[in-house]
């Protein structure tokens, strides 16, 4: 199910709910009347993700700060596709720096390959606006002043919540632009059932300026 982001301001943080999932009359009639009871379901998800106690408490409070209709939207999504409640930061520009200890092999090729550079991009994972983990990608490559000439290394990883994460990295150069990507196959168990979702974290140099990069992450 496609997650659609709705940014809601409350208690100084950004809450993420889902649009296009407003309650139907039949669902609303069967929804728990007590917010504290329905909050338990959200806390069960936080527990399944093995977040720290302080983070779990913040997630519970974030849920209680939502309006009734927003709480219903969250619960409906939670029951249909728990992984869709996990959101992330938008794409941001990153500047590369010289990669210490990385050199082009041989004096004859060094000038052609240019300088060894390294850049890191991180994207924070959120549950109802509360940070719960981070996707990170590190890209090392050779570049002249105007173009990427070769790849050195591409690594991606995730830290934070207690999920299983299998990562497959790849890198390539097309028309002077270098790209490092990490595909995450992530899973956890919620209420006895396996939940799986895939994220693709991509890091690409900008055209004509290989020291400037943009990182993004999306569901795949």
N, CA, C and O of each residue as an XYZ file, in Angstrom:
880
protein
N       0.857     -1.193      0.000
C       0.000      0.000      0.000
C       0.890      1.239      0.000
O       1.876      1.306      0.734
N       0.545      2.185     -0.802
C       1.344      3.397     -0.916
C       1.117      4.291      0.281
O      -0.021      4.586      0.646
N       2.216      4.721      0.894
C       2.114      5.628      2.022
C       2.090      7.052      1.513
O       2.964      7.460      0.748
N       1.088      7.813      1.938
C       1.000      9.214      1.551
C       1.219     10.052      2.799
O       0.583      9.819      3.827
N       2.120     11.029      2.712
C       2.521     11.770      3.891
C       1.662     13.003      4.127
O       1.379     13.770      3.206
N       1.258     13.176      5.370
C       0.551     14.378      5.799
C       1.308     14.902      7.002
O       1.409     14.213      8.018
N       1.841     16.110      6.906
C       2.648     16.664      7.976
C       1.752     17.468      8.914
O       1.105     18.433      8.506
N       1.731     17.053     10.168
C       0.883     17.687     11.169
C       1.753     18.216     12.292
O       2.621     17.501     12.794
N       1.532     19.465     12.696
C       2.339     20.059     13.747
C       1.673     19.858     15.097
O       0.518     20.233     15.299
N       2.430     19.254     16.028
C       1.899     19.099     17.377
C       3.059     18.934     18.348
O       4.060     18.291     18.033
N       2.917     19.513     19.516
C       3.896     19.452     20.609
C       5.326     19.636     20.136
O       6.248     19.011     20.660
N       5.507     20.497     19.140
C       6.846     20.839     18.689
C       7.493     19.825     17.771
O       8.657     20.000     17.412
N       6.788     18.760     17.368
C       7.349     17.791     16.445
C       6.424     17.654     15.259
O       5.309     18.175     15.269
N       6.884     16.956     14.235
C       6.081     16.745     13.033
C       5.471     15.366     13.080
O       6.188     14.370     13.181
N       4.170     15.297     13.008
C       3.479     14.002     13.015
C       3.221     13.586     11.596
O       2.909     14.420     10.745
N       3.346     12.309     11.330
C       3.120     11.783     10.004
C       1.927     10.842     10.062
O       1.987      9.787     10.694
N       0.838     11.232      9.395
C      -0.313     10.344      9.290
C      -0.506     10.011      7.833
O       0.386     10.271      7.026
N      -1.635      9.445      7.465
C      -1.851      9.042      6.090
C      -3.115      9.676      5.552
O      -4.181      9.586      6.160
N      -2.981     10.326      4.389
C      -4.156     10.868      3.731
C      -4.725      9.801      2.818
O      -4.064      8.806      2.518
N      -5.952     10.014      2.380
C      -6.573      9.034      1.517
C      -7.037      7.814      2.280
O      -7.455      6.824      1.679
N      -6.966      7.877      3.628
C      -7.345      6.733      4.441
C      -8.332      7.158      5.505
O      -8.287      6.637      6.620
N      -9.206      8.068      5.206
C     -10.155      8.556      6.184
C     -11.148      7.456      6.518
O     -11.468      6.638      5.656
N     -11.642      7.419      7.752
C     -12.472      6.316      8.203
C     -13.808      6.240      7.475
O     -14.428      7.260      7.175
N     -14.236      5.018      7.198
C     -15.568      4.808      6.672
C     -16.513      4.689      7.850
O     -16.071      4.516      8.985
N     -17.812      4.781      7.593
C     -18.786      4.712      8.683
C     -18.693      3.384      9.409
O     -18.793      3.339     10.635
N     -18.499      2.282      8.653
C     -18.448      0.968      9.279
C     -17.215      0.827     10.141
O     -17.270      0.240     11.222
N     -16.070      1.380      9.655
C     -14.845      1.281     10.454
C     -14.948      2.139     11.693
O     -14.555      1.706     12.777
N     -15.467      3.342     11.559
C     -15.569      4.247     12.699
C     -16.460      3.658     13.775
O     -16.211      3.857     14.964
N     -17.487      2.941     13.377
C     -18.413      2.393     14.358
C     -17.797      1.272     15.161
O     -18.253      0.979     16.266
N     -16.748      0.625     14.613
C     -16.119     -0.475     15.317
C     -14.809     -0.080     15.971
O     -14.162     -0.902     16.620
N     -14.411      1.184     15.802
C     -13.164      1.649     16.389
C     -13.317      1.831     17.899
O     -14.370      2.260     18.371
N     -12.270      1.508     18.653
C     -12.327      1.672     20.096
C     -12.642      3.105     20.457
O     -12.059      4.031     19.893
N     -13.574      3.305     21.408
C     -13.935      4.650     21.823
C     -12.822      5.299     22.627
O     -12.664      6.519     22.588
N     -12.060      4.514     23.346
C     -11.020      5.058     24.205
C      -9.708      5.189     23.455
O      -9.216      4.219     22.879
N      -9.131      6.412     23.462
C      -7.836      6.616     22.805
C      -6.748      5.809     23.486
O      -5.812      5.341     22.839
N      -6.878      5.647     24.801
C      -5.858      4.903     25.533
C      -5.838      3.437     25.133
O      -4.782      2.804     25.129
N      -7.022      2.890     24.792
C      -7.096      1.500     24.342
C      -6.474      1.358     22.960
O      -5.665      0.459     22.734
N      -6.847      2.244     22.030
C      -6.301      2.172     20.677
C      -4.812      2.504     20.662
O      -4.072      2.043     19.793
N      -4.376      3.317     21.643
C      -2.952      3.638     21.741
C      -2.138      2.376     21.975
O      -0.986      2.297     21.549
N      -2.716      1.394     22.641
C      -2.014      0.151     22.922
C      -1.534     -0.524     21.645
O      -0.444     -1.097     21.618
N      -2.333     -0.463     20.591
C      -1.947     -1.074     19.318
C      -0.713     -0.394     18.739
O       0.182     -1.055     18.211
N      -0.672      0.926     18.842
C       0.485      1.667     18.345
C       1.723      1.304     19.165
O       2.811      1.138     18.614
N       1.554      1.182     20.480
C       2.678      0.829     21.340
C       3.143     -0.606     21.080
O       4.321     -0.915     21.260
N       2.240     -1.470     20.665
C       2.631     -2.834     20.306
C       3.552     -2.823     19.089
O       4.493     -3.612     19.006
N       3.275     -1.921     18.143
C       4.153     -1.785     16.980
C       5.514     -1.263     17.416
O       6.545     -1.759     16.961
N       5.522     -0.264     18.295
C       6.791      0.278     18.790
C       7.593     -0.808     19.496
O       8.811     -0.886     19.337
N       6.913     -1.646     20.276
C       7.593     -2.730     20.982
C       8.146     -3.757     20.002
O       9.245     -4.274     20.200
N       7.385     -4.058     18.934
C       7.839     -5.018     17.933
C       9.093     -4.513     17.225
O       9.940     -5.301     16.804
N       9.201     -3.196     17.099
C      10.383     -2.586     16.469
C      11.541     -2.426     17.442
O      12.632     -2.003     17.058
N      11.294     -2.770     18.719
C      12.325     -2.747     19.770
C      12.942     -1.367     19.949
O      14.159     -1.232     20.070
N      12.097     -0.349     19.964
C      12.605      0.998     20.224
C      12.870      1.152     21.717
O      12.273      0.421     22.508
N      13.737      2.068     22.136
C      13.977      2.309     23.566
C      12.707      2.779     24.267
O      11.800      3.315     23.631
N      12.648      2.575     25.575
C      11.453      2.921     26.354
C      11.077      4.394     26.197
O       9.896      4.722     26.090
N      12.073      5.284     26.181
C      11.807      6.717     26.046
C      11.166      7.024     24.688
O      10.249      7.840     24.592
N      11.662      6.357     23.644
C      11.103      6.556     22.305
C       9.691      5.996     22.233
O       8.812      6.606     21.623
N       9.464      4.841     22.851
C       8.130      4.236     22.852
C       7.124      5.158     23.527
O       5.998      5.307     23.053
N       7.525      5.775     24.626
C       6.641      6.706     25.321
C       6.318      7.914     24.449
O       5.177      8.375     24.419
N       7.329      8.430     23.735
C       7.125      9.590     22.853
C       6.169      9.242     21.714
O       5.353     10.075     21.320
N       6.259      8.027     21.184
C       5.356      7.592     20.119
C       3.923      7.525     20.636
O       2.986      7.926     19.947
N       3.761      7.012     21.859
C       2.428      6.953     22.458
C       1.823      8.327     22.633
O       0.642      8.527     22.351
N       2.614      9.273     23.094
C       2.124     10.633     23.279
C       1.814     11.290     21.939
O       0.857     12.055     21.821
N       2.629     10.987     20.932
C       2.383     11.538     19.594
C       1.035     11.066     19.062
O       0.294     11.837     18.452
N       0.730      9.807     19.295
C      -0.553      9.272     18.843
C      -1.714      9.957     19.557
O      -2.702     10.320     18.919
N      -1.609     10.138     20.867
C      -2.678     10.779     21.627
C      -2.876     12.231     21.221
O      -3.956     12.786     21.430
N      -1.850     12.860     20.643
C      -1.940     14.258     20.226
C      -2.682     14.422     18.899
O      -3.023     15.541     18.517
N      -2.932     13.318     18.198
C      -3.653     13.390     16.933
C      -5.148     13.583     17.179
O      -5.661     13.255     18.249
N      -5.833     14.116     16.180
C      -7.283     14.239     16.260
C      -7.912     12.856     16.155
O      -7.233     11.893     15.800
N      -9.201     12.749     16.458
C      -9.881     11.455     16.388
C      -9.792     10.842     14.994
O      -9.506      9.654     14.854
N     -10.037     11.649     13.968
C     -10.005     11.126     12.603
C      -8.596     10.699     12.200
O      -8.422      9.717     11.479
N      -7.595     11.437     12.666
C      -6.212     11.073     12.365
C      -5.827      9.780     13.078
O      -5.106      8.954     12.518
N      -6.305      9.602     14.312
C      -6.041      8.358     15.027
C      -6.647      7.167     14.299
O      -6.030      6.106     14.208
N      -7.858      7.346     13.784
C      -8.510      6.275     13.038
C      -7.714      5.937     11.780
O      -7.553      4.765     11.439
N      -7.216      6.963     11.092
C      -6.414      6.745      9.887
C      -5.158      5.952     10.212
O      -4.773      5.046      9.472
N      -4.521      6.301     11.328
C      -3.312      5.591     11.742
C      -3.646      4.137     12.067
O      -2.937      3.226     11.639
N      -4.721      3.918     12.820
C      -5.099      2.555     13.190
C      -5.451      1.714     11.971
O      -5.092      0.540     11.893
N      -6.155      2.320     11.022
C      -6.546      1.592      9.812
C      -5.304      1.137      9.058
O      -5.249      0.004      8.580
N      -4.315      2.004      8.949
C      -3.070      1.659      8.276
C      -2.284      0.625      9.075
O      -1.721     -0.312      8.511
N      -2.253      0.805     10.384
C      -1.540     -0.125     11.253
C      -2.058     -1.548     11.071
O      -1.278     -2.500     11.042
N      -3.368     -1.688     10.949
C      -3.980     -3.008     10.823
C      -3.827     -3.591      9.417
O      -3.872     -4.808      9.238
N      -3.648     -2.728      8.430
C      -3.531     -3.195      7.047
C      -2.083     -3.364      6.594
O      -1.752     -4.331      5.907
N      -1.223     -2.421      6.980
C       0.170     -2.421      6.504
C       1.039     -1.638      7.491
O       1.319     -0.462      7.255
N       1.470     -2.260      8.586
C       2.221     -1.546      9.630
C       3.458     -0.826      9.110
O       3.786      0.259      9.589
N       4.149     -1.416      8.136
C       5.370     -0.797      7.618
C       5.129      0.545      6.962
O       6.045      1.360      6.859
N       3.886      0.788      6.508
C       3.566      2.056      5.838
C       3.584      3.229      6.797
O       3.617      4.378      6.355
N       3.562      2.977      8.097
C       3.600      4.073      9.070
C       5.011      4.620      9.275
O       5.184      5.678      9.880
N       6.006      3.916      8.783
C       7.390      4.371      8.936
C       7.726      5.294      7.772
O       7.702      4.877      6.615
N       8.037      6.538      8.078
C       8.327      7.545      7.061
C       9.771      7.996      7.171
O      10.510      7.499      8.021
N      10.189      8.940      6.315
C      11.588      9.329      6.249
C      11.728     10.744      5.731
O      10.767     11.359      5.269
N      12.960     11.249      5.819
C      13.265     12.600      5.357
C      13.257     12.695      3.841
O      13.445     11.704      3.135
N      13.037     13.904      3.360
C      13.085     14.145      1.923
C      14.536     14.240      1.451
O      15.466     14.238      2.257
N      14.712     14.324      0.121
C      16.035     14.438     -0.469
C      16.726     15.734     -0.031
O      16.089     16.782      0.079
N      18.037     15.645      0.216
C      18.810     16.814      0.640
C      20.139     16.859     -0.109
O      20.699     15.810     -0.429
N      20.659     18.070     -0.397
C      21.953     18.180     -1.076
C      23.104     17.906     -0.110
O      23.028     18.270      1.064
N      24.177     17.261     -0.601
C      25.333     16.885      0.203
C      26.591     17.320     -0.537
O      26.640     17.266     -1.766
N      27.612     17.752      0.208
C      28.894     18.101     -0.389
C      29.914     17.000     -0.095
O      30.006     16.510      1.031
N      30.687     16.614     -1.133
C      31.712     15.588     -0.977
C      32.996     16.205     -0.443
O      33.211     17.413     -0.542
N      33.847     15.351      0.127
C      35.160     15.799      0.580
C      36.212     14.817      0.102
O      35.886     13.712     -0.334
N      37.484     15.220      0.182
C      38.557     14.347     -0.275
C      38.584     13.071      0.558
O      38.420     13.105      1.777
N      38.797     11.935     -0.127
C      38.857     10.642      0.551
C      40.294     10.374      0.979
O      41.158     10.144      0.132
N      40.559     10.400      2.273
C      41.906     10.193      2.801
C      42.344      8.758      2.553
O      41.608      7.814      2.839
N      43.570      8.600      2.009
C      44.121      7.264      1.795
C      43.698      6.609      0.507
O      44.129      5.491      0.223
N      42.869      7.263     -0.286
C      42.438      6.692     -1.567
C      43.200      7.378     -2.697
O      43.182      8.604     -2.808
N      43.873      6.581     -3.541
C      44.646      7.143     -4.647
C      44.395      6.335     -5.910
O      44.195      5.121     -5.873
N      44.413      7.047     -7.026
C      44.291      6.347     -8.306
C      45.530      5.488     -8.510
O      46.629      5.944     -8.194
N      45.405      4.255     -9.026
C      46.544      3.347     -9.180
C      47.485      3.783    -10.300
O      47.142      3.699    -11.479
N      48.689      4.254     -9.917
C      49.690      4.610    -10.915
C      49.683      6.077    -11.286
O      48.622      6.694    -11.384
N      50.870      6.641    -11.493
C      50.979      8.056    -11.817
C      50.330      8.376    -13.158
O      49.784      9.466    -13.328
N      50.378      7.451    -14.111
C      49.856      7.734    -15.449
C      48.336      7.863    -15.464
O      47.782      8.568    -16.308
N      47.666      7.195    -14.548
C      46.203      7.246    -14.546
C      45.651      8.237    -13.535
O      44.473      8.589    -13.593
N      46.492      8.694    -12.606
C      45.994      9.564    -11.535
C      45.430     10.865    -12.071
O      44.366     11.309    -11.639
N      46.135     11.481    -13.012
C      45.674     12.757    -13.548
C      44.350     12.591    -14.290
O      43.474     13.453    -14.209
N      44.209     11.475    -15.014
C      42.981     11.258    -15.766
C      41.810     10.984    -14.840
O      40.697     11.440    -15.102
N      42.043     10.248    -13.763
C      40.959      9.897    -12.855
C      40.574     11.055    -11.945
O      39.421     11.165    -11.527
N      41.538     11.918    -11.639
C      41.219     13.058    -10.786
C      41.386     12.753     -9.311
O      42.253     11.969     -8.922
N      40.556     13.373     -8.496
C      40.658     13.283     -7.044
C      39.715     12.219     -6.488
O      38.598     12.036     -6.974
N      40.192     11.523     -5.459
C      39.323     10.567     -4.765
C      38.448     11.327     -3.775
O      38.960     12.072     -2.940
N      37.134     11.145     -3.865
C      36.183     11.858     -3.017
C      35.316     10.875     -2.239
O      35.156      9.719     -2.630
N      34.763     11.354     -1.135
C      33.843     10.538     -0.354
C      32.705     11.422      0.146
O      32.920     12.573      0.527
N      31.502     10.876      0.139
C      30.337     11.609      0.632
C      29.413     10.622      1.337
O      29.324      9.452      0.967
N      28.733     11.123      2.360
C      27.811     10.289      3.145
C      26.452     10.964      3.221
O      26.352     12.170      3.448
N      25.414     10.172      3.027
C      24.049     10.672      3.132
C      23.303      9.851      4.168
O      23.436      8.627      4.203
N      22.525     10.506      5.008
C      21.724      9.789      5.999
C      20.279     10.269      5.942
O      20.011     11.450      5.722
N      19.365      9.345      6.140
C      17.941      9.638      6.150
C      17.348      9.051      7.431
O      17.518      7.867      7.721
N      16.652      9.891      8.189
C      16.074      9.456      9.450
C      14.716      8.812      9.232
O      13.882      9.334      8.491
N      14.498      7.675      9.879
C      13.194      7.001      9.845
C      12.352      7.506     11.013
O      12.859      7.676     12.122
N      11.057      7.746     10.762
C      10.154      8.275     11.774
C       8.919      7.391     11.925
O       8.440      6.811     10.951
N       8.419      7.295     13.128
C       7.109      6.697     13.390
C       6.284      7.746     14.116
O       6.585      8.090     15.259
N       5.246      8.256     13.465
C       4.419      9.356     13.986
C       5.263     10.569     14.373
O       5.004     11.229     15.379
N       6.269     10.845     13.560
C       7.100     12.029     13.770
C       8.229     11.840     14.751
O       9.010     12.766     14.967
N       8.346     10.654     15.363
C       9.394     10.391     16.346
C      10.529      9.614     15.675
O      10.265      8.581     15.059
N      11.789     10.073     15.771
C      12.911      9.368     15.134
C      13.090      7.970     15.727
O      13.098      7.799     16.946
N      13.235      6.965     14.845
C      13.414      5.596     15.328
C      14.609      4.894     14.684
O      14.950      3.783     15.090
N      15.246      5.505     13.703
C      16.382      4.861     13.062
C      16.935      5.706     11.932
O      16.402      6.771     11.620
N      18.016      5.219     11.315
C      18.688      5.996     10.274
C      19.206      5.092      9.164
O      19.879      4.094      9.422
N      18.882      5.454      7.923
C      19.517      4.836      6.760
C      20.753      5.664      6.410
O      20.684      6.892      6.373
N      21.876      5.004      6.156
C      23.118      5.706      5.811
C      23.708      5.085      4.553
O      23.679      3.867      4.373
N      24.243      5.935      3.689
C      24.942      5.458      2.499
C      26.244      6.241      2.355
O      26.256      7.463      2.506
N      27.337      5.539      2.065
C      28.650      6.175      1.885
C      29.172      5.830      0.491
O      29.220      4.664      0.100
N      29.554      6.853     -0.234
C      29.982      6.697     -1.628
C      31.385      7.267     -1.790
O      31.628      8.433     -1.479
N      32.312      6.438     -2.281
C      33.675      6.866     -2.598
C      33.878      6.734     -4.100
O      33.494      5.733     -4.705
N      34.492      7.764     -4.700
C      34.623      7.758     -6.154
C      35.732      8.702     -6.591
O      36.196      9.533     -5.809
N      36.156      8.569     -7.850
C      37.130      9.472     -8.462
C      36.387     10.503     -9.305
O      35.370     10.202     -9.930
N      36.923     11.736     -9.308
C      36.286     12.777    -10.119
C      37.276     13.864    -10.489
O      38.199     14.179     -9.738
N      37.058     14.435    -11.677
C      37.750     15.653    -12.066
C      36.897     16.819    -11.572
O      35.993     16.615    -10.762
N      37.161     18.002    -12.032
C      36.376     19.158    -11.589
C      34.970     19.170    -12.164
O      34.094     19.879    -11.670
N      34.756     18.367    -13.229
C      33.452     18.439    -13.894
C      32.708     17.101    -13.986
O      31.512     17.082    -14.278
N      33.406     15.979    -13.740
C      32.744     14.692    -13.954
C      33.315     13.596    -13.062
O      34.479     13.648    -12.664
N      32.498     12.623    -12.759
C      32.949     11.418    -12.063
C      33.621     10.510    -13.082
O      33.094     10.300    -14.174
N      34.793      9.967    -12.726
C      35.556      9.131    -13.658
C      35.600      7.662    -13.257
O      35.965      6.808    -14.066
N      35.232      7.363    -12.019
C      35.258      5.963    -11.591
C      34.761      5.800    -10.166
O      34.762      6.752     -9.386
N      34.339      4.597     -9.833
C      33.868      4.299     -8.485
C      34.946      3.590     -7.665
O      35.752      2.829     -8.202
N      34.946      3.848     -6.383
C      35.857      3.180     -5.456
C      35.092      2.222     -4.549
O      35.448      1.049     -4.437
N      34.039      2.725     -3.902
C      33.294      1.889     -2.966
C      31.902      2.473     -2.749
O      31.697      3.681     -2.870
N      30.954      1.604     -2.429
C      29.573      2.008     -2.164
C      29.039      1.105     -1.055
O      28.994     -0.115     -1.212
N      28.635      1.705      0.070
C      28.137      0.924      1.200
C      26.883      1.575      1.769
O      26.788      2.800      1.845
N      25.928      0.748      2.166
C      24.714      1.250      2.796
C      24.367      0.413      4.011
O      24.645     -0.786      4.037
N      23.759      1.033      5.023
C      23.359      0.304      6.220
C      22.241      1.041      6.931
O      21.948      2.200      6.637
N      21.619      0.340      7.878
C      20.552      0.919      8.684
C      20.843      0.638     10.146
O      21.303     -0.448     10.498
N      20.572      1.624     11.000
C      20.765      1.447     12.442
C      19.561      2.013     13.177
O      18.909      2.945     12.707
N      19.283      1.441     14.323
C      18.175      1.950     15.126
C      17.240      0.847     15.549
O      17.574      0.056     16.431
N      16.071      0.779     14.935
C      15.038     -0.168     15.339
C      15.467     -1.610     15.076
O      16.330     -1.881     14.241
N      14.836     -2.529     15.819
C      15.197     -3.932     15.732
C      14.546     -4.641     14.564
O      13.572     -5.372     14.749
N      15.063     -4.439     13.371
C      14.545     -5.107     12.183
C      15.668     -5.888     11.520
O      16.846     -5.565     11.675
N      15.288     -6.914     10.784
C      16.253     -7.624      9.954
C      16.438     -6.820      8.674
O      15.461     -6.383      8.067
N      17.682     -6.626      8.265
C      17.947     -5.777      7.100
C      19.005     -6.421      6.215
O      20.158     -6.566      6.621
N      18.611     -6.803      5.009
C      19.546     -7.324      4.015
C      19.786     -6.229      2.984
O      18.839     -5.715      2.388
N      21.048     -5.871      2.772
C      21.389     -4.745      1.905
C      22.143     -5.224      0.667
O      23.079     -6.019      0.763
N      21.724     -4.729     -0.490
C      22.423     -5.003     -1.739
C      22.813     -3.668     -2.367
O      21.956     -2.874     -2.754
N      24.148     -3.433     -2.462
C      24.643     -2.164     -2.996
C      25.049     -2.293     -4.461
O      25.398     -3.376     -4.930
N      24.996     -1.173     -5.171
C      25.477     -1.109     -6.550
C      25.919      0.315     -6.850
O      25.436      1.264     -6.232
N      26.840      0.461     -7.801
C      27.299      1.797     -8.194
C      27.643      1.797     -9.682
O      28.042      0.781    -10.250
N      27.476      2.975    -10.295
C      27.750      3.089    -11.720
C      27.980      4.558    -12.074
O      27.664      5.457    -11.294
N      28.534      4.780    -13.256
C      28.787      6.132    -13.766
C      28.147      6.254    -15.144
O      28.404      5.431    -16.023
N      27.317      7.273    -15.335
C      26.666      7.522    -16.612
C      26.776      9.008    -16.947
O      26.331      9.856    -16.173
N      27.366      9.321    -18.094
C      27.502     10.711    -18.555
C      28.136     11.613    -17.503
O      27.702     12.747    -17.302
N      29.155     11.106    -16.841
C      29.893     11.907    -15.877
C      29.249     12.027    -14.507
O      29.785     12.703    -13.628
N      28.110     11.384    -14.314
C      27.431     11.404    -13.012
C      27.545     10.035    -12.352
O      27.239      9.011    -12.962
N      27.986     10.032    -11.111
C      28.141      8.782    -10.385
C      26.960      8.533     -9.458
O      26.407      9.468     -8.878
N      26.577      7.264     -9.322
C      25.468      6.888     -8.449
C      25.853      5.694     -7.591
O      26.431      4.721     -8.075
N      25.523      5.787     -6.322
C      25.667      4.686     -5.372
C      24.274      4.415     -4.821
O      23.598      5.335     -4.360
N      23.841      3.160     -4.864
C      22.512      2.835     -4.354
C      22.583      1.626     -3.432
O      23.415      0.735     -3.603
N      21.691      1.620     -2.454
C      21.602      0.515     -1.508
C      20.135      0.112     -1.386
O      19.293      0.908     -0.970
N      19.844     -1.126     -1.750
C      18.477     -1.639     -1.652
C      18.350     -2.420     -0.342
O      19.063     -3.398     -0.113
N      17.432     -1.971      0.507
C      17.222     -2.593      1.815
C      15.972     -3.476      1.773
O      14.881     -3.001      1.458
N      16.138     -4.751      2.089
C      15.007     -5.648      2.299
C      14.865     -5.825      3.807
O      15.663     -6.519      4.438
N      13.841     -5.189      4.377
C      13.715     -5.085      5.825
C      12.485     -5.867      6.304
O      11.464     -5.921      5.617
N      12.600     -6.466      7.484
C      11.473     -7.230      8.006
C      11.496     -7.272      9.526
O      12.543     -7.114     10.153
N      10.317     -7.488     10.107
C      10.173     -7.700     11.542
C       8.879     -8.473     11.766
O       8.081     -8.638     10.844
N       8.677     -8.939     12.977
C       7.488     -9.718     13.304
C       6.551     -8.857     14.150
O       6.960     -8.284     15.160
N       5.286     -8.773     13.725
C       4.288     -7.976     14.448
C       3.051     -8.827     14.657
O       2.431     -9.279     13.694
N       2.696     -9.041     15.896
C       1.533     -9.863     16.256
C       1.611    -11.243     15.614
O       0.612    -11.784     15.139
N       2.816    -11.798     15.610
C       3.018    -13.148     15.105
C       3.143    -13.273     13.606
O       3.342    -14.376     13.095
N       3.032    -12.165     12.884
C       3.099    -12.208     11.423
C       4.332    -11.451     10.922
O       4.653    -10.388     11.454
N       5.029    -11.978      9.905
C       6.185    -11.271      9.348
C       5.753    -10.067      8.520
O       4.849    -10.169      7.691
N       6.397     -8.938      8.746
C       6.144     -7.709      7.984
C       7.411     -7.388      7.199
O       8.495     -7.322      7.779
N       7.291     -7.190      5.901
C       8.463     -6.902      5.076
C       8.207     -5.689      4.192
O       7.109     -5.505      3.666
N       9.228     -4.876      4.039
C       9.137     -3.770      3.089
C      10.530     -3.463      2.564
O      11.535     -3.749      3.214
N      10.570     -2.871      1.368
C      11.830     -2.598      0.682
C      12.033     -1.098      0.497
O      11.109     -0.373      0.130
N      13.263     -0.646      0.759
C      13.627      0.754      0.542
C      14.842      0.824     -0.362
O      15.764      0.017     -0.235
N      14.847      1.783     -1.271
C      15.997      2.021     -2.139
C      16.579      3.388     -1.801
O      15.940      4.419     -2.013
N      17.799      3.383     -1.271
C      18.509      4.614     -0.904
C      19.498      4.911     -2.033
O      20.386      4.106     -2.314
N      19.340      6.070     -2.676
C      20.151      6.427     -3.836
C      20.910      7.725     -3.569
O      20.374      8.673     -2.995
N      22.170      7.744     -4.000
C      23.058      8.889     -3.794
C      23.721      9.191     -5.134
O      24.465      8.354     -5.646
N      23.469     10.371     -5.719
C      23.924     10.682     -7.071
C      24.591     12.042     -7.135
O      24.117     13.000     -6.524
N      25.700     12.133     -7.882
C      26.371     13.417     -8.072
C      25.566     14.272     -9.042
O      24.859     13.758     -9.908
N      25.687     15.568     -8.881
C      24.960     16.489     -9.750
C      25.732     16.732    -11.046
O      26.963     16.698    -11.055
N      25.026     16.970    -12.115
C      25.628     17.165    -13.427
C      26.574     18.356    -13.434
O      26.197     19.461    -13.044
N      27.804     18.127    -13.878
C      28.795     19.200    -13.987
C      29.474     19.568    -12.685
O      30.418     20.357    -12.694
N      29.027     19.024    -11.567
C      29.629     19.332    -10.274
C      29.680     18.059     -9.418
O      28.798     17.837     -8.589
N      30.695     17.236     -9.612
C      30.767     15.948     -8.926
C      30.996     16.032     -7.423
O      30.898     15.025     -6.723
N      31.299     17.231     -6.923
C      31.444     17.390     -5.477
C      30.110     17.680     -4.786
O      30.049     17.768     -3.560
N      29.074     17.823     -5.553
C      27.735     18.055     -5.010
C      26.858     16.848     -5.329
O      26.812     16.395     -6.472
N      26.163     16.329     -4.320
C      25.350     15.135     -4.504
C      23.953     15.336     -3.898
O      23.742     16.205     -3.051
N      23.014     14.513     -4.357
C      21.678     14.502     -3.788
C      21.331     13.076     -3.397
O      21.548     12.135     -4.160
N      20.785     12.932     -2.184
C      20.409     11.616     -1.699
C      18.899     11.523     -1.541
O      18.250     12.491     -1.142
N      18.346     10.368     -1.851
C      16.894     10.166     -1.690
C      16.629      8.725     -1.311
O      17.469      7.852     -1.530
N      15.465      8.477     -0.742
C      15.059      7.127     -0.392
C      13.589      6.958     -0.741
O      12.791      7.878     -0.561
N      13.235      5.781     -1.241
C      11.851      5.533     -1.640
C      11.510      4.067     -1.422
O      12.393      3.217     -1.306
N      10.216      3.788     -1.370
C       9.753      2.415     -1.297
C       9.817      1.785     -2.679
O       9.507      2.442     -3.672
N      10.210      0.536     -2.755
C      10.300     -0.167     -4.032
C       9.644     -1.544     -3.904
O       9.609     -2.304     -4.872
